Amino acid sequence: MTEKPEQTVTVDDLATVRAGDKGDTLILGVVALDDVDFSALSRAVTKEAVADHFGLPVSRVTRSVVPQLGAMSFELKGMLGSGVTGVSHLDGHGKTLSYHLLTMKLSH
């Protein structure tokens, strides 16, 4: 019997992501495209996986799951340095960081 090869997909294949900020904390909302995708997302997009993807300690990431909406919210503490008004680099609000989460590979 041959083993079925594992299919690799990204968060972008299963969800949309929105970004927000509060001080130095990046907030990412992940919303599944449908109910089936939310099941796969909630298993694969853990706080440990997100911390690893962004190069953060797990202790700086929290995850809240809202299954009724097919959504999750992540808070990445310290991700925005000194906060939106405290840094001069492009995208102090972290909008492009939501696109970075969309590139995260998942085993599906």
Residue pairs with C-beta under 8 A, 6 or more apart in sequence:
6 107
6 108
7 107
7 108
8 105
8 106
8 107
8 108
9 105
9 106
9 108
10 102
10 103
10 104
10 105
10 106
11 17
11 30
11 41
11 45
11 101
11 102
11 103
11 104
11 106
12 102
12 103
13 108
14 32
14 33
14 37
14 40
14 41
14 106
14 108
15 30
15 31
15 32
15 33
15 37
15 41
15 102
16 30
16 31
16 33
17 28
17 29
17 30
17 31
17 98
17 99
17 101
17 102
18 28
18 29
18 31
18 98
19 26
19 27
19 28
19 29
19 93
19 94
19 95
19 97
19 98
20 26
20 27
20 28
20 29
20 93
20 94
21 27
21 80
21 83
21 84
21 92
21 93
21 94
23 80
23 83
23 84
24 77
24 78
24 79
24 80
24 81
24 82
24 83
24 86
25 75
25 76
25 77
25 78
25 79
25 80
26 75
26 76
26 79
26 80
26 94
26 97
27 73
27 74
27 75
27 76
28 50
28 73
28 74
28 76
28 97
28 98
28 101
29 71
29 72
29 73
29 74
30 41
30 45
30 71
30 72
30 73
30 74
30 101
31 69
31 70
31 71
32 38
32 41
32 70
32 71
34 70
35 70
37 70
38 67
38 70
38 71
40 106
40 108
41 72
41 106
42 65
42 67
42 72
44 106
44 107
44 108
45 72
45 104
45 106
46 63
47 58
47 61
47 62
47 63
47 74
48 58
48 61
49 104
50 56
50 61
50 63
50 74
50 76
50 101
50 104
51 57
51 58
51 60
51 61
53 100
53 101
53 104
54 61
54 76
54 79
54 97
54 100
54 101
56 76
56 78
56 79
60 76
60 77
60 78
60 79
61 74
61 75
61 76
61 77
62 74
62 75
62 77
63 72
63 73
63 74
64 72
64 73
64 74
65 71
65 72
66 72
66 73
74 101
79 94
79 97
80 87
80 92
80 93
80 94
81 87
83 92
84 92
84 93
85 92
91 97
